[in-house]
Amino acid sequence: MENNHIDMPTKYDPLTIEKNRYEWWLKGKFFEAENNSEKEPYTIVIPPPNVTGRLHLGHAWDTTLQDILTRMKRMQGYDVLWLPGMDHAGIATQAKVEEHLRKEGKSRYDLGRDKFLEETWKWKEEYAGFIRQQWAKLGLGLDYTRERFTLDDGLSKAVREVFVRLYNEGLIYRGKYIINWDPATKTALSDIEVIYKDVQGAFYHMRYPLADGSGSIEIATTRPETMLGDTAVAVHPEDERYKHLIGKAVILPIVGREIPIVADDYVDMEFGSGAVKITPAHDPNDFEIGNRHNLERVLVMNEDGTMNEEAGKYKGMDRFDCRKQIVKDLQEEGILFKIEEHIHSVGHSERSGAVVEPYLSTQWFVNMQPLADEAIKLQQTEEKVQFVPDRFEKTYLHWMENIRDWCISRQLWWGHRIPAWYHKETGELYVGLEAPEDEENWEQDQDVLDTWFSSALWPFSTMGWPDAESEDFKRYYPTDCLVTGYDIIFFWISRMIFQGLKFTGKRPFDDVLIHGLVRDAEGRKMSKSLGNGVDPMDVIDKYGADSLRYFLATGSSPGNDLKFSIEKVESVWNFANKIWNASRFALMNMDGFKFNEIDLSAEKSVADKWILTRLNDTIETVTNLSNKYEFGEVGRVLYHFIWDDLCDWYIEMAKLPLYGEDEAAKKMTRSVLAYVLDQTMRLLHPFMPFITEEIWQNLPHEGESITVASWPKVKEELTDRDTANEMKILMDIIRSVRNIRAEVNTPMSKKITLMLKAQDKAVLDILQKNKSYLEKFCNPEKLVMEVEMKAPEKAMTAVVTGVELFLPLAGLLNIEEEIARLEKEWAKWNNEVERVQKKLSNERFVNKAPQAVVDEERTKEKDYLSKRATVEERIKELKSSN
């Protein structure tokens, strides 16, 4: 494709350039996986967002990182599949729909299960549309032809297959155990769905009277309402204080029943009185003690957290109201003799926020130990999952090594219904992929599976598994990289790994790139209660998707949290504006320049050779850093190259030939500009896809879209280190002159005398060869360049590599101030000398670092010593003349 005119508005307006581009990309099918065997596949599955919610900044960060990886790999020639999808989010979605029904004066029971699920599917379709709109606004290169949902037919089949296989192998079982119960949503929770918070509570000290009337035994509890379900008091078998009481009984206050005193090693003799009340139906440790001593399990609460008939006169009371009344009653009876304030850690439901109740319930569980053992073994092999940063592997392993069985049943209607049926007459249990043939004689389990059960299968169930011959499964699984936050290592990463290993025999992904949380500018977690949340769509409406994406992707290093700053997003907008204006300038001076006219083989200026060398360095650095997921560093490198090297230096220097009469120089400058801008847009494209596509379409180019243009490669023939060093000398001189002018308030428009003392003939040749740049950017009335030169008495001085600068500014120079300035300059070079010499005196560094790195430090040492000596000599001269 050839460019004959410039079609770029004078002002950078992200909303205008982003408006229709996404639809254009989708229409071009640029994001669809090719299933082309000649290309190496690269796969990422999106962490499926909850279908109920709108995307927050964390989602925007997470998906931006994935989009960067997939866009880059696509440009590098991979057959990329970035698979989108959403999670049915059992508890959260059902809660939203029930809330909606309540506003209409209805409950799910009014509708019945089937009708309620119909309503929920409608809700899902509405909110799925919102999420797709937000993906589009962010510019995510997703393959929508393969979009999945955790409740779609294919994934539901995979869920049933996994459940039945695990059940048949004895790894899924049903039993009565203490589980985490959410009284608000009336469902079980897994351990990792419980959030612990420190709250102000109390220890309630009581005396239970001995049944024989010979005294009492002291116990303490933080939950006095559960005492109604006590079925024993336990003491340690070696506790001399209570040995004589073992086997006796106490009278349970208020209730009046006799309960035994039992001996159990679990009891800590040093804690409290050394005697503990045992409530097997309301505490996991008491449950185990109850099993050992064959104790009765008395459940005193209903599923909604109110007291049941076993609570006697407290029946129907809320559990916390019951606590207050029992405390009052026990005090009146003289049983409760002390209340000791106590801050303790209390579990809260991650979904509803309700205080979680340890609760005896019949549930389905996964026997985790055999699955965890295999996942742990994997990490000892070369096929291990690579965590980035690697410190999170320890977090993952610690959880796996201390695993507990996973409660997978949920008392909900929205979700994967457990594929288990009970015979209506015999009570026989049947588990299978399909219902029994005589289905009318069976009743299916009412519960659904934990949402994370289906999410754990996401990397392979989305590829067609359990059909192991599925084309996508064979080609795109295992996936290459999972991008997610450190907060769901336990919830999701761990479960995907052990399920992937169990059912495919392979790790589900090669790498796990971990990012942190987005916090507010003060480092606080964003939350509704603090009112500090930021809607990414609002940020895009004001600054554009590119500005938000670049900020999110480059604002931190892997694994660390990110502080959101609207000022930093605005500074990225300024960066984009700089790119836009520089590109417009270049295009305005290309005068219909065509792609096939780009020719870098002819004579090039020092600026041309320098920018091409810097481009090669940038390509190499950006590619290497991206392969290590160091996107924060990539951002710094790109920013410096584009803003400083390309815009502030090269484009300014390019104006000399562009506005000159030398047609050959003019053509070369256009070629260099066209090539460098093209390659720069490609490097920047994964981070800022909209602006780069817009600029690239206006540049002389070949191909339909930058999304499928090839990734830049280093062209060694365009690297010229010697000329790049020449350019550095010129830049240092120009920069020093500008700094000195600023210090003495002499504007660039005012002509001055500039004297340059070269350290040798070679440096002098460089200065003379590039005299036009020095004249243009230093604006001297008189330019003197010599090897032998006596410093003027009243002159400002600067030292750069190979050159000493003198600016005679009689009448403007204060000798004392100049000496003070040079002394600061001397201190700067002295610090550099000390730093580099300290490094070179470290034998470990010298012996272990690559030789090229050591040689570079030695070169720096020589340069810094020379600069320090030159400044020192100039200070002596000024002091002697003063």
TANOR-V539231 format. One record per pair of residues at least 24 apart in sequence whose ideal C-beta (glycine too) atoms are under 6 Angstrom apart, sorted by the first residue. I is the first residue (numbers start at 0). GAP is how many residues later the second one is. Records with the same first field share a line. If there is no record, write none. Layout:
I=GAP + GAP
This chain:
0=700
1=592 + 593
2=697
3=588
5=581
6=691
7=576 + 690
11=565 + 568
13=530
16=673 + 677
17=526 + 527 + 672
20=669
21=114
29=675 + 677 + 678
30=110 + 111 + 112
31=111 + 113
32=48 + 110
33=45
35=43
38=39 + 40
39=38
40=38 + 434 + 435
41=31 + 36 + 38 + 438
42=38 + 433 + 436 + 437
43=26 + 38 + 437
44=38 + 413 + 414 + 417 + 434
45=38
46=437
47=37 + 38 + 39
48=37 + 82
49=37 + 39 + 42
50=35 + 38 + 73 + 76 + 77
51=37 + 40 + 41 + 44 + 75
54=79
56=461 + 477 + 479
57=460
59=476
60=457 + 491
61=421
62=77
63=485 + 488 + 489
64=418
65=417
66=73 + 74
67=485 + 618
69=71
70=70 + 615
71=614
74=636
75=635
80=62 + 395
81=60 + 61
82=63 + 379
83=58 + 63
84=62 + 63
85=42 + 63
86=63 + 368
87=62 + 63
88=362
89=320 + 322 + 324 + 325 + 361
90=94 + 260
92=321
93=318 + 320
96=26
112=300
115=297
119=294
136=403
137=407
138=406 + 550 + 551
147=314
149=304
154=306
157=299 + 303 + 307 + 308
158=257 + 295
159=259 + 273
160=305
162=256
163=267 + 269
166=264
170=196
171=194
172=192
173=190
175=186
177=106 + 109 + 180 + 182
178=182 + 184 + 228
179=176
180=176 + 178
181=167 + 170 + 172
182=121 + 122 + 171 + 174
183=168 + 170
184=167
185=117 + 225
186=223 + 224 + 225
187=175 + 219
189=216 + 217
191=298 + 299
192=157
193=153 + 162
194=153 + 155
195=149 + 151
196=151
197=145 + 147
198=147
199=143
200=141 + 143
201=137 + 139 + 140
202=137 + 139
203=132 + 135
204=132 + 133
205=129 + 130
207=42
208=42
209=40
210=38 + 40 + 47
216=58
217=55
218=56 + 58
219=52
220=56
223=99 + 102 + 103
224=94 + 97 + 98 + 101
225=53 + 56
227=27 + 72 + 83
228=50 + 52 + 53 + 69 + 71
229=29 + 47 + 49
230=28 + 64 + 65 + 67
231=27 + 28 + 30 + 46 + 63
232=28 + 42 + 44
233=28 + 30 + 33 + 42 + 44 + 55
234=32 + 40
235=31 + 33
236=26
238=30 + 35
252=82
261=31
263=25
280=79
281=76
282=75
283=74
296=63
298=61
362=44 + 46
363=44 + 45
364=40 + 42
365=40 + 42
366=38
367=35 + 37 + 38
370=127 + 131
371=28 + 31
373=127
374=25 + 122 + 123
375=24
384=122 + 127
385=125
386=125
387=123 + 125 + 170 + 241
388=169 + 170
391=122
394=94
395=93
398=91
407=41 + 42 + 45
408=38
409=38 + 40
410=36
411=36
414=33 + 34
415=32 + 33 + 38
416=31
417=27 + 29
419=25
451=39 + 43
454=37
455=39 + 40 + 43
456=42
458=37 + 49
459=44
477=28 + 29 + 30
478=30
479=30
480=30 + 32
481=27 + 30
482=30
484=30
485=28
512=116
513=45
515=44 + 45
516=44
517=44 + 46
518=42 + 44
519=44
520=42 + 44
522=40
533=30
542=26 + 30
545=30 + 142 + 144 + 145
546=25 + 26
549=137 + 138
552=78 + 134
553=77 + 78 + 81
555=76
556=75
557=71
575=115
577=69
581=65 + 69
582=112
585=87 + 91
586=111
588=69
589=80
592=77 + 107
593=106
594=105 + 106 + 107
597=73 + 76 + 77
598=72
599=71
601=66
603=64
605=117 + 120 + 121 + 164
606=43 + 46
607=64
608=111 + 114
609=114 + 117
610=39 + 65
611=106
612=106 + 107 + 111
613=31
614=61 + 64
615=98 + 102 + 103
618=93 + 95
619=94
621=61
673=26
678=33
681=27 + 30
682=29
725=40
728=73
729=40 + 43
731=68
732=67
733=43
735=62 + 64 + 69
736=41
739=56 + 67
743=65 + 68
747=31
750=28 + 30
751=28 + 55
752=29 + 55
753=24 + 26 + 29
754=29 + 51
755=29 + 47 + 49
756=32 + 47
757=29 + 45
758=43
762=39
790=86
792=88
796=77
798=68 + 71 + 72
800=62
803=66
814=63 + 67
818=59
821=49 + 53
824=46
825=45 + 46
828=35 + 38 + 39
829=38
831=32
832=31 + 32 + 35
835=24 + 25
